[in-house]
Amino acid sequence: MTAQPEQPASSQVAAIPHTINAIGDALRGADRPRFYSEVLAAEENTVLAVMRRWWKTAMLNRAPSAERSRANTTAGRNLVSVDDLAAQIEGAAR
């Protein structure tokens, strides 16, 4: 008998909830304490902007091909415009 996945494999990455804890949990390494430092120091009217910026970073880091994409960028190949990438990220949030 073979084990079957409960959900079919998908290339889409599930969106991270837009909460401080979810964003913090999704960030890695030095990004996590920087996020918490920024969000805790933010004025009330800028907290959401700080969260949104770090949410995008967390989503990009979560992408299955993030490391390969960084290597391609360093090598100057298979580049994607920031506008196209932002549109893809915004689409994941909906």
N, C-alpha and C positions, 0 to 999 in steps of 0.2 A: 504494500500500500504506500502511496506517495502522498506527501502533504501538499495541499493546494493553498495558495494565498487566499485570505478572506476577501480581499479587494483585488481587482485586476491591476496589473502594473501600469502606472501612468507616468508620463514625463512631467506632469504638472506638479508643482510644489504647493502643498496646502498653505494658505495664508496664515501668518502668525497673528493671533488676536492683538488688537491695538490697545494693550494694557501695559503698564510699567513692568509688572512681573513677567508677562509673556515675552516682552521684548528683551528684558534682562536675561531671562533663561535661554533665549535663542542666541545671544551674543557669545562669542568665544574670546578667550585670552584677555588681552589688555582692553579690548573693546568694552567688556562688561563693566569694569569699574569706572571707565571713562563715561559710559552712558549714565550710570547711577549718579556720578558726580555732577554731570551736566543737568540731569533732570531734577536733582535735589536743589541745585543752585538756581534753577530757572525761576523767573518771575511767573506769577500766575497766568499772565496772558501769553507766555511763550512756552509753557510746558508742552502743549500739544505739538508745536513746531519741532521741539527737541525730540519728542517721541516719534514723530513722523520721519524725521531724518534718520534716526537710529533704526526704526522699523525697516526702512529701505535697505540699510546695511545688513540687518539680520536676514532679510529675505534673500538678498544677493548671496550671502554666505551659505544659505541653505540649499541653493540650487545645486543639483547633482554634478554639474559640469563647472562649478565655480573655479576650482583649481586649474582645470585645463584652460578655462577662459583667461585666467590671470597669466598663465604661461604664454598663451597666444598673444596677449597684449604686450607682454614683455618682448616677445619676438617680433611684434609688429605685423601679425597675420590674423585673418578672420576677425577684424575689428567690427564692433557694432557701435553706432552712434549713441551718445548719452540719451538723446530724445527717444530713440527706439527702445532703449533699455528701460527708461522711466515709464514709457507707455505699457510695456510688458508688466512691470511691477504694479502699476496702477490697476491693470486688468486683473491681477491676482487678488487685489484687495476687495474686489466687488463680489 
